[in-house]
Amino acid sequence: MTDFFDMLSAIARRRKVGEGSPFASEKATDKWLKALPAGSDYDAHHVLVEGLERFNAENEVASLSRMKSLMRLEEAGLPLQRGVVEQYVRNQSSFRMARQALWRESWVFWSLLAEAWLTMLKQAYRTPASAELKPFAAEIATRVLRYAGLVMRWNYHQARTPSASAWRRMHKIYRLVERDGFATQTVRIDARSTHCAREYMLVVLMGLVHPLGYRTQEIESVAQIFEDYEPLPLPATVPQSEVHTHMVDLSRSDGACVLDHDWVRGRRLRYLALRPLIDHLKTLDQTPAVEGNNGLAQQVASLIERGGIRRNRQRTHRFGQVWVAAGIDNILAALVRPDAARTQPVLEPWMLRDESTEGMGFALPEAPALPHGRLVAVSWDPSENVWQLLAIRWNREEDGQHLVGTQRLSRHPKRVEIYFEPDEQGGAQDKTWAVFMPMTHLDQGISNLLIPRTHYRLGAPLILRDGDMVYRLRLGEVQEAHEGWLRVSMDVIGREQFAVAA
């Protein structure tokens, strides 16, 4: 009887798709495309964008037929998209409202294509349809990387920094294609030959340039230079000190950086030989054809050469001495109120060099023995008990100075007490200290909790006490590990006064 009802459900689903979806087959998709408005390319593009939105919203199981329907939509949409992009680039000096509408129309098109192909890639690996879709994995993955990269590039037009999740997705897909051996398998998109490694490198190069302050025409000019450059350097797994100039870490949430003198080899480190590209860029401004670019290629070459200082916001030069508590033990001691402190933290004077909304840069007289990811708490005046929590992200030597870059994790960290409820562990649970990192209006994301590795279980309920308040939490995913401590997300289930809770 169960099989009978399953059969009826399957028939009903097929009828629903056949009757309601214009993309149920290649033939149906072609019929829908023929009905696009013929009088205006912009109107046709807008209807096609709505069609892509509907295609994604249908949430159908991936199949070879559905992939071919998506290719039909892509094939019809790319020429229309070129026209919209050309209008958008031309209209930068006038028609402000039209310019914004054209940007959004283009951005939505790239986003919907990226989402559609990413869904197809996921299902090619996770569903029963994977057997018929797996031979097309290179076709699918190359498109995911290309369109996701175009979304990131279009965000630069609006001075938006690519999100950490966008970089993580890009690195994860590239690891997948490397693992399965089709990173350089040739694919044709929009009448051009490309492959996964090439599309990935185009994204990495734009990340190195990081053109937030560039005009629209300049961003697109830089992208075109990279597109036209042959042979584009590709990621290598083995470092060569005389060849490779940059590195990208596939386990991080950001792009590439300049290689320093610490040559290391890691399973998820990829090395880039960008010197030929830099030399090529420097020659472009010497030709009459690009006189109107005002040295754009030279600027790009310089940005790539010194690129990779992991900073995503413009920094302000700010000099002065601050006090730093390095390491979790010193940080916990520093966060105690001065009148309640039993032990004094070991503080070091550091010279501040610059600051942004995301972090601080320091200049030190000696090379610090601080690994990347090490936590530090910074205060201008420890007696005021106002600290900021940061993580070491990079260090290098320049003109005899040892420069250190940090990312701000919290502007107002708090030392709190945490423990599991007795019935969750089958007995009494020892209390321990943690660091609560509340979200502020200047921060992006959600509040995090820094806890010992021994106290982490995904989804576990946890009690947090902050003064007279008791919070019941549920632990989320690990955001980053910091030398035996984990920075994790969390959901607040409830809170109450300590006297009531007791």
Helices and strands as residue ranges (DSSP letters): H 2-20, H 26-34, H 41-58, H 64-90, G 91-93, H 96-126, H 130-133, G 134-136, H 137-157, H 164-179, E 187-189, E 192-194, H 196-209, H 216-228, E 246-249, E 257-258, E 269-272, H 275-284, G 288-293, H 296-305, E 316-326, H 328-334, G 338-340, E 348-355, E 359-364, E 375-379, G 382-384, E 388-398, E 401-410, E 414-419, H 422-425, E 432-437, E 448-452, G 453-455, E 461-466, E 469-482, E 485-497, H 498-501
